[in-house]
């Protein structure tokens, strides 16, 4: 059921594909921005949705769980994201599972993944994401 979404993910220049009922949407922003926006503005679209994503870290996984996503494919997923999704009974498949998501220069961990490191619950992670995105917006 996820293969058509995976095909779209790899064929188009997008970072994430979300399907719910008969609607399929592609997204291209970096990081968790698109997932966060959909969660905040159209939470009903995520409820029961299927997702194919290039990179899933702990923050994205928390948004997916909070949104009610039921199935996820990731080209690359962090161990903590895979664990979080499985604990929430989300069906997870992936190309590669890594100890953590790297930053864009691949010199260390992704800053958001690092910030979420000690947050345990999905809601705690959500608060970290909100704080992180607010600081990012103020720095630009």
C-alpha positions, -999 to +999 in steps of 0.1 A: +000+000+000+030+024+005+048+016-027+029+042-048+039+068-022+075+056-022+075+059-060+063+095-059+088+103-032+117+091-054+103+104-087+096+140-076+118+166-059+100+163-026+109+154+009+076+139+020+044+123+006+013+120+027-018+101+016-052+100+033-083+086+018-082+095-019-059+125-015-021+125-020+000+155-012+037+161-017+059+184+004+093+199-001+104+220+029+134+209+049+132+192+083+098+189+101+084+222+088+058+207+064+047+180+089+044+206+117+024+229+095-001+202+085-003+190+121-011+226+133-035+236+105-051+204+092-048+177+118-077+157+103-056+151+072-030+132+093-055+110+111-052+075+096-027+087+069+002+069+053+035+086+048+066+082+027+095+104+038+132+108+029+144+113+065+125+106+098+140+117+131+125+116+165+108+150+161+090+139+128+081+106+144+065+124+173+044+146+150+033+115+131+022+098+163+004+129+175-012+133+141-025+097+141-005+084+111-008+046+107+019+037+083+054+052+076+082+045+051+115+063+055+145+062+033+165+070+065+152+067+100+168+072+134+167+044+159+148+066+184+122+075+157+117+039+148+113+030+185+088+058+191+067+048+161+067+011+170+057+019+206+027+038+192+018+008+170+026+026+137+037+003+110+073+013+100+094+003+071+127+019+060+156+018+037+182+024+064+181+028+102+208+050+117+218+058+153+208+095+148+199+119+119+229+139+108+230+177+103+230+191+068+269+192+067+271+157+081+294+169+109+272+158+138+237+152+148+208+172+134+201+200+159+165+192+163+172+155+168+198+165+194+173+188+211+147+160+213+172+136+227+160+137+263+123+143+256+103+111+264+067+116+254+054+128+220+040+159+237+073+167+253+089+164+219+062+186+204+071+213+229+108+210+219+098+213+182+077+245+189+106+261+208+131+251+182+110+265+153+103+297+172+140+303+178+147+295+141+121+320+129+136+347+152+171+341+139+161+348+103 
